Amino acid sequence: AALAGRRSEVANLLVSDVAPHDNGLRVTVRFGKTNARTVPIPRSDNPRTCPVKAWEAWLAASGIVEGPAFRRVTKDDTMLPAGLSGAAAGAVLARAARAAGLSGWFTGHSARSGLATESRRAGHDPKTISATTGHSPTSRVLYDYMRVVDEWSDNALNGIGL
């Protein structure tokens, strides 16, 4: 979710695309709808939601050391060497949201939309957000992702001296 990648970008990640850094992780997105990009993902103060801790836990639990970062799993829980499809990556995200007890409709785009919305609410500008999501800073899709969450706190009249 911290990568805010398209389903295909997440599905095509290799273990070697994720490099540890003192401040977190540097993730290279090699294949995407737009140009390749490197996304710095910082550590979080919350160990339950820290993307760096989640990545480290995934590697430890899966035993994956090279090749596709996310793999296909058979019905009898055998992990295959092949990576996921974009559709499968989206389905995993939706299942994880339901397993976490979240209500609503979740798709492969939910992480992208959620990151854009929450980043905007935290005061980040579209250029900063687009560097993570891979959109153009003037992308109509990026603006569609950045939803108004609360009409009172997320209001253009707040903080302008009225």
Salt bridges, closest charged atoms under 4 A:
GLU9 OE2 - ARG6 NH1 2.90
GLU9 OE1 - ARG37 NH2 3.07
ASP17 OD2 - ARG30 NE 2.86
GLU118 OE2 - ARG121 NH2 2.61
ASP144 OD1 - ARG140 NH2 3.27
ASP154 OD2 - ARG120 NH1 2.90
